C-alpha cells in the first residue's frame, strides 16, 4: 500500500561520507525513490554514492554552491514533486535517524490526518537520557520559543530534522523566503502555519554516534532570537489582522499597552520615591499595578486563543494543484 502512494526520501549530504551509504541501505521497500542532494560536499559524497551504491531508487542531485540543509531539502522536494511523488520524507545523512520509522512517520499523512509530520525525541522520558545535557537544554528552550513563533503549541523538538510532508503542502511553500541553514526547521514550521497545515509529532528515540555537529550555539543564538521574534510578528499580523479579526486581535495589543504603561509608570514613581525618600501614595501604586494585572490577563487570554487556533483540518484535503515549487535545476543553481 505504501509503495502505491509513492513515498520519496530526501537526504541532504554534506560532510557525511562515512555514514551516507549505511543510511541508504537502511531505507525500506516502502520508499519509491531516494534523492541524495550533494550540497557542494567537500568529501564528494554524491560521487561516492554514484560509485558504490547499487540501489536503483537512488538519484544524486548536486549543488554548484553550498546552500545549507534548507536549500538541499528544497531541491529534493522539487525533484520529488516533478517525479510525481506524493509524500516526501527528509532523513539526515549522519545516521542519527532510524529509517525503520519511516512507515510510522508517514502514517498520519497517508490516513489524511496531517500534512507534515516530524520526529519528537522528548516523548519518552527514559530515551532522552541518551541526549547530551547541553543539547537537551537547548532543544527545550527552542521548543518553547518555537511554539510562540510558529503557532504550533502542540509540538516539541522543533529542530528535529526527521520529517515527512505531503506534496500539496510542499508545493505551496514560499521557497525563496525559507531560511536555508540552521533555522530551516523552525522557519518551515512558521511557513506551514501561515498555510494552515496540520503538523503532528511522531515519537522517536534519540540516537547519537560519532558524527560531529557543525552547530555552534554562540554563533547562531542571536540569529535565532531575532528570527523567532520576526516570525512571531509576521504570524500575528497574517493570522489576526490580514486574514481576519478575532478577540485575540484586540487582546494582544491592548495587553501589551497596559503592561507597558503600568510597568513604566510604576518604575518611574518607584525611582522618584527612592530619590525623595518618601512614601508612594496608594493611588499611585494602584495606577501602576492595575494595568500590569489587566495587561497580563489579556496577554494570557491571547495565548489561550492562539493555542485553540492550531490548524486541525489538513491542507491537502482542502486543496489540489497549485503553482508548485521551482524546477530542481533552478534550485540547484
Backbone bond lengths (Angstrom), bond angles and torsions (degrees), N, CA, C in turn:
res aa  C-N    CA-C-N  psi(-1)  N-CA   C-N-CA  omega(-1)  CA-C   N-CA-C  phi
1 X - - - 1.468 - - 1.522 110.34 -
2 X 1.354 117.30 -42.03 1.446 121.10 179.77 1.522 111.26 -61.04
3 X 1.344 116.27 -40.60 1.461 118.74 -178.25 1.531 110.73 -64.85
4 X 1.336 117.94 -33.29 1.458 121.22 178.84 1.522 111.19 -65.97
5 X 1.309 116.99 -23.74 1.463 120.54 -178.87 1.522 112.48 -88.72
6 X 1.323 119.62 -0.88 1.454 125.37 173.93 1.532 112.18 55.43
7 X 1.298 114.71 78.93 1.461 122.93 179.15 1.525 109.05 -95.30
8 X 1.319 116.57 132.64 1.460 122.23 178.19 1.520 109.64 -116.67
9 X 1.322 116.48 153.89 1.459 122.54 175.09 1.525 108.66 -121.70
10 X 1.325 116.29 132.18 1.464 122.81 175.62 1.522 108.19 -109.24
11 X 1.330 117.08 128.12 1.465 121.56 179.62 1.526 108.81 -121.68
12 X 1.341 118.76 102.57 1.463 120.36 173.48 1.532 108.94 -65.16
13 X 1.316 116.46 133.26 1.462 119.73 -173.74 1.520 110.83 -125.03
14 X 1.328 115.10 110.97 1.465 121.80 175.33 1.527 107.91 -154.31
15 X 1.309 117.08 114.40 1.466 121.04 178.98 1.513 113.74 68.35
16 X 1.340 118.01 29.63 1.472 120.76 -178.56 1.529 110.67 -124.38
17 X 1.312 117.26 31.22 1.460 121.98 -176.08 1.527 111.99 -56.04
18 X 1.307 118.01 -37.38 1.461 121.27 -175.73 1.522 112.67 -74.38
19 X 1.323 118.47 -22.76 1.459 120.93 -174.13 1.530 114.41 -109.82
20 X 1.323 118.69 -20.10 1.459 121.39 -166.96 1.535 113.36 -60.27
21 X 1.321 118.11 -42.33 1.466 119.90 -178.42 1.521 111.60 -65.84
22 X 1.324 116.32 -38.14 1.465 120.55 178.42 1.528 111.00 -67.02
23 X 1.329 116.12 -37.11 1.461 120.15 177.69 1.527 110.35 -62.28
24 X 1.309 117.07 -44.72 1.470 121.20 179.70 1.531 110.48 -63.01
25 X 1.332 116.80 -42.31 1.465 120.67 -179.83 1.521 112.19 -61.37
26 X 1.340 117.52 -27.83 1.462 120.84 -177.73 1.513 114.50 -81.89
27 X 1.323 118.47 -4.82 1.462 121.78 -178.00 1.526 109.81 -82.95
28 X 1.316 116.56 125.27 1.461 122.75 -171.86 1.521 114.62 -78.72
29 X 1.324 116.74 176.58 1.472 123.32 -176.28 1.524 113.90 -71.14
30 X 1.339 118.09 -11.08 1.461 119.27 177.96 1.531 112.13 -68.52
31 X 1.330 116.92 -14.87 1.463 122.22 -178.48 1.520 110.26 -91.34
32 X 1.330 116.36 131.56 1.461 122.05 -178.35 1.526 112.32 -84.51
33 X 1.336 116.58 -40.94 1.457 119.89 -175.94 1.523 110.61 -144.30
34 X 1.331 116.01 148.95 1.465 122.67 -179.30 1.525 108.13 -125.93
35 X 1.328 116.11 124.72 1.463 121.82 178.64 1.530 109.09 -109.78
36 X 1.312 116.51 114.73 1.464 121.91 174.19 1.520 107.02 -97.54
37 X 1.330 116.37 115.79 1.461 120.79 -177.10 1.522 108.75 -101.14
38 X 1.324 116.43 104.29 1.462 122.48 177.32 1.521 107.91 -76.47
39 X 1.343 115.65 102.72 1.468 121.14 -174.96 1.533 109.99 -85.35
40 X 1.327 114.97 60.46 1.470 122.31 -176.09 1.528 109.55 51.60
41 X 1.323 114.83 50.19 1.472 122.11 -175.32 1.532 110.53 -69.89
42 X 1.333 118.30 127.91 1.468 120.81 179.44 1.527 112.71 -67.11
43 X 1.336 116.87 -18.65 1.462 121.58 178.72 1.531 111.89 -91.46
44 X 1.344 116.98 2.45 1.468 122.09 178.60 1.538 111.21 54.67
45 X 1.318 115.17 49.08 1.468 120.00 -178.14 1.524 111.94 -64.68
46 X 1.341 117.56 -31.59 1.458 119.55 177.83 1.522 111.92 -62.90
47 X 1.311 116.70 -42.46 1.463 121.38 177.58 1.520 110.83 -64.77
48 X 1.338 115.99 -38.30 1.464 120.64 177.84 1.525 110.22 -59.67
49 X 1.319 116.89 -45.36 1.465 121.01 -179.37 1.523 110.36 -64.82
50 X 1.311 117.28 -44.52 1.466 120.21 -179.88 1.531 111.88 -63.10
51 X 1.328 115.90 -33.08 1.464 120.42 -176.20 1.521 112.56 -80.27
52 X 1.321 117.42 -39.17 1.464 120.71 -169.73 1.533 114.76 -112.12
53 X 1.328 118.53 -14.01 1.466 120.01 -178.36 1.524 110.24 -92.27
54 X 1.324 116.30 129.55 1.460 122.02 -179.19 1.533 112.39 -106.92
55 X 1.311 116.95 8.46 1.464 121.39 179.62 1.533 108.75 -74.59
56 X 1.333 117.03 117.05 1.456 121.44 -176.54 1.530 113.34 -68.89
57 X 1.315 116.74 -13.46 1.467 119.50 179.03 1.518 112.24 -76.77
58 X 1.329 117.04 -15.21 1.464 121.86 -171.19 1.522 112.08 -82.19
59 X 1.327 115.32 134.09 1.460 123.05 172.47 1.525 108.00 -130.71
60 X 1.326 117.19 128.11 1.459 121.79 -178.77 1.523 109.41 -96.38
61 X 1.335 115.79 127.68 1.466 122.85 175.12 1.522 108.02 -112.99
62 X 1.317 117.40 142.90 1.463 120.20 -176.12 1.518 111.89 -124.25
63 X 1.340 115.05 141.94 1.456 121.93 171.79 1.525 109.29 -100.53
64 X 1.326 115.61 136.61 1.461 119.94 176.15 1.519 111.20 -71.94
65 X 1.338 116.03 -25.09 1.461 122.01 178.32 1.529 108.13 -137.74
66 X 1.317 116.42 149.67 1.457 120.50 179.12 1.523 110.22 -65.11
67 X 1.326 116.32 128.13 1.465 121.67 -178.06 1.524 112.80 -117.60
68 X 1.320 118.09 2.00 1.452 119.78 -178.76 1.524 111.55 81.99
69 X 1.330 114.96 170.42 1.460 119.41 -176.13 1.528 111.74 -61.50
70 X 1.343 116.94 -36.39 1.456 119.24 179.76 1.513 112.52 -65.05
71 X 1.323 116.53 -42.19 1.456 120.12 177.68 1.512 111.96 -63.32
72 X 1.340 116.24 -40.16 1.464 120.59 179.26 1.524 110.73 -64.94
73 X 1.326 117.15 -42.94 1.468 120.69 -179.48 1.527 110.60 -65.42
74 X 1.337 117.38 -42.46 1.463 120.01 179.20 1.524 111.47 -62.20
75 X 1.337 116.92 -37.80 1.466 120.30 176.13 1.526 110.27 -63.25
76 X 1.333 116.08 -43.06 1.463 120.04 177.46 1.514 112.47 -64.02
77 X 1.340 116.87 -41.51 1.460 120.79 177.47 1.531 110.42 -58.91
78 X 1.324 116.60 -46.95 1.461 120.89 -177.79 1.529 111.25 -61.21
79 X 1.331 116.36 -42.40 1.467 120.37 179.60 1.523 111.03 -65.40
80 X 1.327 116.77 -41.93 1.459 120.97 -179.28 1.524 111.48 -65.09
81 X 1.322 117.04 -41.88 1.465 120.66 178.87 1.525 110.31 -65.67
82 X 1.337 115.90 -42.20 1.466 119.91 178.51 1.528 111.82 -61.95
83 X 1.338 116.81 -29.97 1.463 121.24 179.89 1.523 113.13 -89.88
84 X 1.327 117.39 4.45 1.456 120.74 175.97 1.512 115.42 82.59
85 X 1.333 117.84 18.39 1.462 120.30 177.70 1.532 110.21 -71.01
86 X 1.316 116.28 145.31 1.468 120.59 -177.60 1.520 112.27 -95.72
87 X 1.324 117.32 -40.36 1.460 121.98 -179.75 1.522 108.47 -126.18
88 X 1.342 115.77 134.83 1.460 120.76 -175.63 1.525 109.08 -120.54
89 X 1.325 115.71 118.73 1.471 122.51 -179.75 1.522 108.67 -100.93
90 X 1.314 116.28 137.64 1.461 120.60 175.50 1.525 108.64 -108.33
91 X 1.342 115.75 124.51 1.457 122.48 179.65 1.520 108.29 -125.86
92 X 1.308 118.45 129.49 1.467 121.06 177.24 1.521 110.02 -69.70
93 X 1.314 115.66 151.97 1.452 120.45 -177.49 1.503 115.13 -87.91
94 X 1.352 117.53 6.50 1.466 120.32 -175.60 1.526 113.85 -94.33
95 X 1.328 117.42 1.66 1.460 120.66 175.93 1.514 115.58 83.66
96 X 1.330 118.62 6.73 1.460 120.50 -179.46 1.524 112.94 -76.45
97 X 1.317 116.97 -16.56 1.462 120.67 -174.62 1.525 110.54 -108.73
98 X 1.311 115.73 135.75 1.455 122.12 -178.91 1.525 109.46 -86.28
99 X 1.331 116.16 106.56 1.469 120.43 -178.17 1.521 112.57 -62.47
100 X 1.331 118.12 -17.95 1.462 120.90 178.20 1.529 111.46 -65.79
101 X 1.341 117.16 -15.94 1.464 121.51 179.43 1.525 112.97 -86.48
102 X 1.333 117.86 -0.90 1.461 119.93 -177.83 1.531 112.21 -57.35
103 X 1.345 120.32 -43.61 1.482 118.63 177.30 1.525 113.16 -57.48
104 X 1.339 117.53 -38.24 1.464 120.31 177.89 1.523 111.06 -69.58
105 X 1.333 116.20 -35.82 1.453 120.58 -178.64 1.525 111.85 -66.58
106 X 1.326 116.83 -38.40 1.466 120.12 -176.10 1.525 112.91 -89.49
107 X 1.330 118.03 -11.89 1.472 121.03 -174.92 1.530 113.53 -56.51
108 X 1.354 120.06 -47.07 1.472 118.35 179.50 1.523 113.62 -63.53
109 X 1.331 117.76 -28.12 1.468 120.59 177.25 1.516 110.06 -75.20
110 X 1.324 115.91 -42.90 1.467 120.37 178.75 1.526 111.88 -60.85
111 X 1.326 115.94 -36.00 1.461 120.06 -178.36 1.523 112.59 -82.38
112 X 1.335 117.21 -3.65 1.461 120.60 178.34 1.513 114.85 83.14
113 X 1.344 117.68 16.21 1.461 120.67 -178.19 1.531 113.38 -99.15
114 X 1.321 119.00 -7.05 1.458 121.36 -177.93 1.522 110.23 -152.29
115 X 1.335 115.14 156.35 1.463 121.93 173.05 1.522 110.99 -100.25
116 X 1.339 115.76 -25.50 1.469 121.06 -172.92 1.528 107.48 -149.66
117 X 1.309 115.86 134.58 1.463 119.98 176.52 1.523 108.61 -126.65
118 X 1.319 116.24 154.72 1.455 121.37 -179.56 1.515 109.79 -147.14
119 X 1.311 115.78 154.23 1.452 120.16 177.91 1.518 112.31 -72.50
120 X 1.321 115.32 153.57 1.471 122.20 176.05 1.522 108.23 -134.58
121 X 1.341 116.51 106.47 1.461 121.72 -178.18 1.519 112.88 -80.95
122 X 1.330 117.70 -3.07 1.459 121.78 -176.56 1.520 112.61 -100.29
123 X 1.315 118.24 2.28 1.457 120.61 -174.55 1.525 111.86 -67.52
124 X 1.324 117.07 -45.37 1.463 122.07 -179.22 1.528 108.99 -97.46
125 X 1.330 116.82 113.88 1.459 121.12 -176.44 1.517 113.07 -63.92
126 X 1.330 117.47 -26.21 1.455 120.43 177.78 1.526 111.08 -74.29
127 X 1.326 115.86 -37.77 1.456 120.50 -177.26 1.525 112.38 -67.66
128 X 1.344 117.71 -34.86 1.459 118.94 -174.28 1.520 112.84 -71.59
129 X 1.318 117.82 -7.14 1.460 119.34 174.67 1.524 111.30 -64.10
130 X 1.332 117.01 -21.90 1.470 121.00 178.78 1.523 111.73 -77.46
131 X 1.328 117.75 -12.31 1.456 121.51 -177.72 1.530 110.02 -82.37
132 X 1.341 118.50 133.67 1.471 121.07 176.65 1.522 111.29 -54.90
133 X 1.334 116.81 142.66 1.465 121.33 -174.36 1.524 112.99 -57.75
134 X 1.338 116.43 -43.16 1.455 119.47 -178.59 1.519 110.86 -63.49
135 X 1.320 116.44 -42.19 1.465 120.17 179.32 1.521 110.68 -68.49
136 X 1.309 117.70 -35.87 1.456 121.93 178.14 1.526 110.71 -62.56
137 X 1.336 116.00 -47.32 1.464 120.36 179.69 1.529 110.94 -65.02
138 X 1.325 116.11 -45.16 1.455 119.73 -179.23 1.517 112.61 -61.28
139 X 1.328 117.54 -42.21 1.463 120.93 179.38 1.520 111.57 -67.78
140 X 1.326 117.26 -34.96 1.465 120.02 178.57 1.533 110.73 -64.77
141 X 1.335 116.49 -43.98 1.459 120.69 178.74 1.526 110.43 -65.76
142 X 1.338 116.46 -45.71 1.459 120.68 179.98 1.530 111.78 -62.19
143 X 1.330 116.45 -35.77 1.461 120.04 179.04 1.518 111.07 -63.35
144 X 1.321 116.34 -42.00 1.458 120.28 -179.86 1.529 111.03 -65.51
145 X 1.340 116.12 -45.19 1.463 120.28 179.88 1.527 110.70 -66.70
146 X 1.339 116.26 -37.83 1.463 120.18 -178.64 1.523 112.10 -66.72
147 X 1.310 117.77 -33.52 1.461 120.49 176.43 1.525 110.39 -57.03
148 X 1.326 115.39 -41.94 1.460 120.79 -178.58 1.522 111.41 -70.79
149 X 1.333 116.95 -44.00 1.464 119.46 -175.18 1.526 112.78 -77.83
150 X 1.336 117.70 -34.88 1.464 120.13 -176.60 1.521 113.11 -89.56
151 X 1.345 116.70 -27.42 1.461 120.22 -177.17 1.513 113.97 88.45
152 X 1.347 117.30 -1.62 1.469 120.97 177.79 1.528 108.95 -94.01
153 X 1.316 115.49 83.50 1.459 121.26 -176.91 1.523 111.99 -72.60
154 X 1.323 117.59 -13.18 1.461 122.19 -178.37 1.525 112.58 -89.09
155 X 1.333 118.31 0.85 1.461 121.55 -175.05 1.520 112.27 -108.36
156 X 1.323 114.86 158.33 1.459 121.83 174.13 1.526 107.57 -139.59
157 X 1.320 116.77 167.34 1.463 122.01 178.49 1.529 111.29 59.08
158 X 1.351 118.66 59.65 1.464 121.32 -172.27 1.520 114.38 -67.31
159 X 1.339 118.44 -22.93 1.462 120.30 -178.11 1.525 112.73 -88.27
160 X 1.327 117.28 4.40 1.458 120.20 178.77 1.525 109.51 -65.49
161 X 1.337 116.07 125.80 1.453 120.48 -175.65 1.511 115.24 -96.06
162 X 1.327 117.98 4.87 1.469 121.82 177.94 1.519 107.07 -87.83
163 X 1.339 116.90 97.50 1.459 121.17 -169.83 1.523 111.72 -134.35
164 X 1.326 115.14 163.42 1.465 122.24 172.74 1.519 108.02 -142.25
165 X 1.324 116.30 144.31 1.467 120.72 -177.33 1.525 110.03 -140.92
166 X 1.322 115.85 143.64 1.465 120.70 174.61 1.522 109.13 -77.40
167 X 1.304 117.14 145.00 1.461 121.68 -176.63 1.534 112.39 -57.49
168 X 1.358 117.70 -34.32 1.454 120.18 -178.12 1.521 111.89 -68.95
169 X 1.328 117.29 -28.28 1.469 120.70 174.34 1.521 109.98 -78.57
170 X 1.334 116.67 -41.99 1.465 120.78 -177.90 1.524 111.63 -62.98
171 X 1.307 117.47 -39.76 1.460 120.13 -174.95 1.521 112.33 -73.14
172 X 1.333 117.88 -13.94 1.459 121.00 178.84 1.528 113.07 -96.95
173 X 1.304 116.89 -0.30 1.468 119.99 -179.41 1.530 110.99 -69.56
174 X 1.344 117.69 139.05 1.475 120.61 175.29 1.530 109.66 -76.85
175 X 1.311 116.28 82.67 1.460 123.02 -168.17 1.529 112.94 -53.61
176 X 1.310 116.89 -44.91 1.465 120.83 -174.75 1.525 112.81 -69.07
177 X 1.323 117.36 -17.81 1.466 120.40 -176.15 1.529 113.47 -96.24
178 X 1.322 117.63 -16.17 1.463 120.72 -174.71 1.531 110.82 -74.38
179 X 1.327 116.35 136.34 1.465 120.90 178.51 1.523 109.76 -59.07
180 X 1.316 116.12 139.60 1.452 120.80 -173.75 1.530 114.02 -92.20
181 X 1.328 118.63 -21.95 1.458 118.39 -170.18 1.531 111.80 -112.81
182 X 1.333 119.14 -126.73 1.462 120.81 -168.55 1.528 113.71 -66.07
183 X 1.328 117.16 -21.33 1.465 120.07 -178.94 1.525 111.48 -88.33
184 X 1.306 117.79 4.81 1.463 122.39 -171.95 1.527 112.63 -56.36
185 X 1.332 118.18 -54.23 1.473 120.40 -175.23 1.531 111.87 -61.16
186 X 1.342 116.71 -42.01 1.464 119.88 179.92 1.522 111.28 -67.85
187 X 1.326 116.81 -41.22 1.456 120.70 -179.94 1.524 110.77 -66.98
188 X 1.330 116.56 -36.07 1.465 120.31 178.86 1.522 110.94 -62.46
189 X 1.335 117.40 -38.77 1.462 120.36 177.44 1.531 110.78 -62.54
190 X 1.317 116.87 -41.81 1.466 120.50 177.14 1.529 110.62 -60.29
191 X 1.333 116.54 -45.20 1.469 120.37 -179.90 1.522 111.38 -64.00
192 X 1.319 116.89 -38.65 1.462 120.55 179.08 1.525 110.95 -65.02
193 X 1.328 116.75 -37.39 1.461 119.78 179.08 1.523 111.12 -64.91
194 X 1.338 116.93 -40.13 1.463 119.22 178.71 1.520 111.47 -65.22
195 X 1.337 117.18 -22.45 1.461 121.45 176.02 1.524 112.13 -85.38
196 X 1.351 116.31 -14.20 1.458 120.02 -176.46 1.503 113.31 80.00
197 X 1.332 117.17 26.87 1.466 121.49 -178.82 1.521 111.19 -79.07
198 X 1.334 116.15 146.77 1.462 122.02 176.98 1.528 108.18 -89.88
199 X 1.345 116.10 127.00 1.465 122.12 -178.00 1.530 108.77 -120.16
200 X 1.334 116.38 136.11 1.467 121.89 -176.49 1.522 109.73 -128.94
201 X 1.334 117.01 138.01 1.460 123.06 174.70 1.526 110.54 -83.02
202 X 1.329 116.87 140.94 1.459 122.70 175.64 1.528 108.13 -120.43
203 X 1.344 118.90 121.01 1.473 120.55 -179.44 1.526 111.55 -60.39
204 X 1.333 115.73 138.49 1.450 120.98 176.10 1.516 109.02 -150.29
205 X 1.321 116.18 157.71 1.458 121.02 179.37 1.518 109.90 -84.23
206 X 1.332 115.60 149.63 1.464 121.17 174.83 1.518 108.81 -81.93
207 X 1.346 116.10 128.48 1.468 121.04 -179.96 1.526 108.97 -125.63
208 X 1.325 116.20 125.93 1.454 121.08 178.92 1.515 109.67 -132.13
209 X 1.321 115.48 124.04 1.461 120.89 179.71 1.511 111.39 -111.70
210 X 1.336 115.84 -135.12 1.459 120.92 -176.98 1.527 112.08 -97.03
211 X 1.343 117.56 5.85 1.450 119.63 -178.16 1.522 110.61 -66.43
212 X 1.330 116.51 150.99 1.464 122.51 179.89 1.521 108.27 -110.50
213 X 1.321 116.61 124.46 1.457 120.93 -179.70 1.520 110.64 -77.55
214 X 1.355 115.94 140.16 1.451 121.25 176.16 1.522 112.08 -87.89
215 X 1.341 116.80 -2.50 1.454 121.40 -175.72 1.517 111.54 -78.83
216 X 1.327 116.02 129.74 1.453 122.64 174.90 1.524 107.69 -120.45
217 X 1.349 116.04 111.03 1.463 121.16 -173.60 1.523 111.48 -56.12
218 X 1.338 117.88 -44.61 1.456 121.59 -176.64 1.525 111.98 -62.10
219 X 1.338 116.26 -26.04 1.457 120.38 -176.61 1.517 112.58 -81.61
220 X 1.341 117.36 -28.80 1.464 119.33 -172.53 1.525 114.12 -114.37
221 X 1.355 118.51 -3.14 1.461 119.65 -174.84 1.523 111.85 -61.94
222 X 1.334 117.85 -41.30 1.467 120.11 -179.39 1.527 110.54 -66.80
223 X 1.344 116.49 -39.07 1.455 120.52 178.02 1.524 110.96 -63.67
224 X 1.334 116.54 -41.69 1.461 120.49 -179.90 1.524 110.83 -63.54
225 X 1.346 117.43 -45.80 1.464 120.96 -179.06 1.522 110.31 -60.62
226 X 1.329 116.20 -47.80 1.468 120.49 -178.79 1.529 111.08 -61.09
227 X 1.333 117.09 -46.27 1.466 120.20 -175.94 1.519 112.11 -70.31
228 X 1.333 117.98 -33.91 1.465 119.64 175.83 1.528 110.39 -66.19
229 X 1.332 117.49 -42.53 1.467 120.30 177.81 1.523 110.69 -64.00
230 X 1.324 116.33 -41.67 1.465 120.50 178.24 1.520 111.09 -61.65
231 X 1.327 117.02 -45.14 1.464 120.42 -179.31 1.516 111.82 -65.88
232 X 1.341 116.31 -37.30 1.465 119.17 177.59 1.526 110.42 -61.54
233 X 1.339 116.26 -46.33 1.459 119.88 179.27 1.519 112.21 -61.52
234 X 1.335 116.53 -42.73 1.461 120.28 178.79 1.522 111.36 -64.30
235 X 1.334 115.99 -43.59 1.468 119.60 -177.78 1.520 111.30 -63.58
236 X 1.321 116.53 -42.75 1.468 119.83 179.05 1.525 110.10 -62.88
237 X 1.328 116.21 -42.85 1.476 119.31 -179.97 1.530 110.86 -64.30
238 X 1.340 116.63 -45.93 1.464 120.16 -178.69 1.527 111.73 -63.10
239 X 1.344 115.78 -49.96 1.467 120.08 -169.87 1.522 114.21 -84.18
240 X 1.345 117.88 -27.02 1.464 119.77 -173.08 1.524 114.60 -111.08
241 X 1.332 116.93 -6.84 1.462 119.05 179.68 1.524 112.56 -133.67
242 X 1.341 118.07 -45.42 1.455 120.60 -176.35 1.523 111.91 -74.08
243 X 1.336 117.69 -45.55 1.459 121.61 -175.07 1.524 113.61 -92.63
244 X 1.309 116.88 -17.51 1.455 119.11 -178.19 1.521 110.66 173.99
245 X 1.324 115.37 171.86 1.468 121.94 179.80 1.528 109.04 -122.84
246 X 1.323 114.81 148.53 1.459 120.84 176.44 1.518 107.56 -151.04
247 X 1.319 116.84 -177.17 1.459 120.16 177.29 1.530 111.06 -61.09
248 X 1.345 115.80 -32.40 1.456 119.13 178.33 1.514 112.63 -62.10
249 X 1.337 117.57 -27.88 1.460 121.82 179.02 1.528 111.35 -65.23
250 X 1.318 116.31 -26.16 1.463 121.42 178.97 1.526 110.89 -95.92
251 X 1.318 116.00 -40.24 1.471 120.70 -174.48 1.521 113.00 -61.73
252 X 1.343 117.97 -44.24 1.461 120.01 -175.23 1.528 112.85 -66.68
253 X 1.342 120.61 -55.16 1.473 118.31 -179.45 1.526 113.57 -63.48
254 X 1.346 116.31 -37.78 1.460 119.18 179.36 1.523 110.57 -67.20
255 X 1.330 116.42 -40.83 1.458 120.24 178.37 1.515 112.26 -63.60
256 X 1.330 117.58 -42.76 1.466 121.29 178.70 1.526 110.24 -64.68
257 X 1.341 116.80 -40.83 1.468 120.57 -179.71 1.533 111.26 -64.07
258 X 1.321 116.99 -46.02 1.465 120.53 -179.72 1.526 111.05 -65.95
259 X 1.338 116.40 -43.11 1.462 120.14 179.32 1.523 110.61 -62.88
260 X 1.333 116.38 -42.27 1.464 120.00 179.09 1.521 112.24 -65.40
261 X 1.345 116.06 -44.77 1.460 119.57 -179.99 1.523 111.20 -62.37
262 X 1.336 116.75 -48.41 1.462 119.88 -178.88 1.514 112.09 -62.65
263 X 1.340 116.63 -41.12 1.455 119.62 -179.48 1.512 112.59 -66.00
264 X 1.331 116.67 -45.97 1.470 120.43 -179.32 1.520 111.11 -67.76
265 X 1.330 116.54 -43.41 1.466 120.80 179.96 1.535 110.94 -62.48
266 X 1.338 115.66 -45.12 1.460 118.82 -179.60 1.518 112.54 -66.71
267 X 1.326 117.88 -40.18 1.463 121.14 179.55 1.520 111.28 -65.44
268 X 1.337 116.17 -41.68 1.468 120.09 -179.66 1.523 111.30 -62.00
269 X 1.340 117.30 -45.59 1.461 120.14 -179.22 1.526 111.45 -72.46
270 X 1.319 117.33 -29.89 1.472 119.78 177.09 1.525 110.31 -66.93
271 X 1.335 116.85 -42.07 1.465 120.55 178.98 1.528 111.46 -67.89
272 X 1.345 116.49 -40.34 1.469 119.47 178.27 1.518 111.04 -67.86
273 X 1.338 116.96 -32.53 1.453 119.98 177.46 1.521 112.21 -68.15
274 X 1.331 116.43 -34.97 1.466 119.95 177.12 1.521 110.55 -65.25
275 X 1.352 115.99 -42.85 1.466 119.82 -179.56 1.522 111.37 -65.81
276 X 1.356 115.73 -40.11 1.474 119.02 -178.47 1.517 112.63 -82.84
277 X 1.341 116.61 -12.08 1.463 122.24 -178.38 1.519 111.70 54.27
278 X 1.338 114.72 39.60 1.453 119.54 179.81 1.525 111.00 -117.59
279 X 1.329 116.10 -179.84 1.460 122.41 179.68 1.522 109.97 -95.05
280 X 1.326 117.18 131.31 1.462 121.73 179.48 1.527 109.39 -76.83
281 X 1.341 118.40 128.36 1.469 120.98 179.55 1.528 111.61 -60.10
282 X 1.333 115.44 150.48 1.464 120.79 -178.72 1.523 111.51 -62.03
283 X 1.325 116.62 -35.41 1.461 120.06 179.53 1.521 112.11 -63.47
284 X 1.328 116.39 -37.79 1.459 120.61 178.41 1.525 110.73 -66.57
285 X 1.334 115.43 -39.30 1.464 120.13 178.00 1.521 110.30 -63.58
286 X 1.336 116.20 -43.26 1.459 119.92 -179.70 1.532 111.09 -66.69
287 X 1.347 116.50 -36.85 1.449 120.60 -179.58 1.529 111.54 -65.02
288 X 1.325 116.24 -25.38 1.467 120.34 176.21 1.527 111.18 -90.28
289 X 1.329 117.01 -42.17 1.457 120.92 -173.79 1.513 114.18 -72.53
290 X 1.346 117.15 -40.55 1.461 120.06 -176.86 1.541 112.57 -63.30
291 X 1.344 120.35 -46.10 1.466 119.29 176.95 1.527 112.99 -61.92
292 X 1.343 116.93 -34.76 1.459 119.93 178.52 1.529 110.28 -63.74
293 X 1.320 116.46 -45.14 1.465 121.17 -179.94 1.520 111.02 -64.30
294 X 1.334 116.41 -47.77 1.464 120.14 179.78 1.532 110.99 -64.16
295 X 1.338 115.50 -39.82 1.459 119.38 179.24 1.518 111.94 -61.69
296 X 1.327 116.74 -44.54 1.464 120.94 178.87 1.528 110.83 -63.01
297 X 1.340 116.84 -40.59 1.465 120.11 179.45 1.531 111.46 -64.08
298 X 1.329 116.67 -39.66 1.460 120.13 179.37 1.530 111.42 -68.23
299 X 1.330 116.75 -39.72 1.467 120.18 178.39 1.525 110.58 -65.48
300 X 1.336 117.05 -41.95 1.458 120.36 177.07 1.534 110.98 -64.47
301 X 1.329 116.50 -35.78 1.465 120.01 177.03 1.531 109.96 -64.88
302 X 1.341 116.10 -39.40 1.470 119.76 177.21 1.529 110.50 -62.62
303 X 1.336 116.89 -44.12 1.461 120.33 179.51 1.523 110.43 -60.44
304 X 1.343 116.53 -41.42 1.465 120.56 177.27 1.522 111.66 -60.55
305 X 1.344 115.79 -41.95 1.470 119.75 177.71 1.523 110.49 -66.36
306 X 1.330 116.72 -38.20 1.463 121.18 -179.10 1.527 110.67 -66.40
307 X 1.317 116.81 -40.90 1.467 120.96 177.59 1.526 110.58 -61.55
308 X 1.329 116.03 -40.58 1.465 120.26 -179.18 1.526 112.42 -72.08
309 X 1.350 117.10 -12.63 1.464 121.10 -176.84 1.520 113.38 -96.07
310 X 1.337 118.71 7.41 1.465 121.17 177.40 1.528 108.84 -58.40
311 X 1.354 118.61 130.38 1.475 121.08 -177.43 1.528 112.32 -54.99
312 X 1.326 116.25 137.65 1.467 121.29 -179.08 1.530 113.26 -126.61
313 X 1.319 117.28 -11.31 1.469 120.63 -179.77 1.528 108.74 -107.42
314 X 1.319 119.05 114.75 1.462 121.79 -175.12 1.527 113.16 -55.25
315 X 1.318 114.11 136.28 1.459 121.59 -179.22 1.524 111.86 -62.94
316 X 1.337 116.80 -42.45 1.463 119.04 -173.82 1.529 113.34 -71.33
317 X 1.335 116.90 -9.83 1.465 119.86 175.72 1.526 111.03 -93.22
318 X 1.339 115.68 -10.17 1.464 120.03 179.53 1.516 112.74 -97.90
319 X 1.340 115.63 -31.94 1.459 119.54 -174.53 1.512 110.64 -129.94
320 X 1.310 114.65 153.71 1.454 122.21 172.31 1.528 107.68 -135.74
321 X 1.329 115.44 152.37 1.463 119.65 178.90 1.511 111.48 77.99
322 X 1.317 117.67 -158.73 1.450 121.80 -179.36 1.517 109.82 125.47
323 X 1.330 114.74 171.08 1.457 120.41 -175.83 1.517 112.28 -67.13
324 X 1.333 116.05 -35.83 1.456 119.73 177.41 1.511 113.39 83.63
325 X 1.335 115.26 173.27 1.455 122.00 178.56 1.525 110.59 -75.58
326 X 1.352 116.37 159.11 1.467 118.54 170.53 1.518 109.80 -60.74
327 X 1.319 117.30 165.62 1.459 120.79 -179.73 1.521 110.48 -64.87
328 X 1.349 117.96 154.51 1.454 120.46 177.44 1.526 112.42 -57.74
329 X 1.334 116.88 -34.86 1.463 119.70 -179.51 1.524 110.83 -65.38
330 X 1.347 117.27 -38.74 1.460 120.20 179.49 1.515 111.77 -66.48
331 X 1.347 117.16 -36.16 1.454 120.89 -179.86 1.518 112.11 -76.04
332 X 1.332 118.18 -25.68 1.454 121.10 -179.32 1.517 112.72 -78.81
333 X 1.312 117.15 -16.33 1.474 120.75 -175.12 1.522 111.44 -65.59
